Amino acid sequence: MPRITITNALWLTGYVVLAVVLVIYLMQLRGQTLEEFGTPAAQQEWDSWKSEAKRQMGDDTPVKRGHEPLEEQPMLLLMRDHFPVVLGGGLFFGTAIYAVMMFAVRGVLAGTGRKASDS
């Protein structure tokens, strides 16, 4: 079982701070997104963009859109309907990046105590 050392406690504290900051940031981003894109004016602006996009998708255009635009803005759908997935993905990839960084830094720091003749 690993010992609880000052170094391990600092790494754990750093991870907890990273996770808390990430969750708080994503919660604030979700609130701002719902506030900005959840209004009737934003929906009206999206509807006007959709109608303009449909108008431009005539038969004579060189590039065809793959599908019709969504009824609501994608960012609104993402933050309203799929927020747990966004949060889980953020925590998963944040944890992975932190673990790789910790592994690399600990490896570099562990190698600094060796003498040049030992290698």
Sequence and secondary structure as in RCSB ss.txt:
>XXXX:A:sequence
MPRITITNALWLTGYVVLAVVLVIYLMQLRGQTLEEFGTPAAQQEWDSWKSEAKRQMGDDTPVKRGHEPLEEQPM
LLLMRDHFPVVLGGGLFFGTAIYAVMMFAVRGVLAGTGRKASDS
>XXXX:A:secstr
     HHHHHHHHHHHHHHHHHHHHHHHHHHHHHHHHSSHHHHHHHHHHHHHHHHH  TT SS  SS   SS HH
HHHHHHSHHHHHHHHHHHHHHHHHHHHHHHHHHHHHTTS GGG 
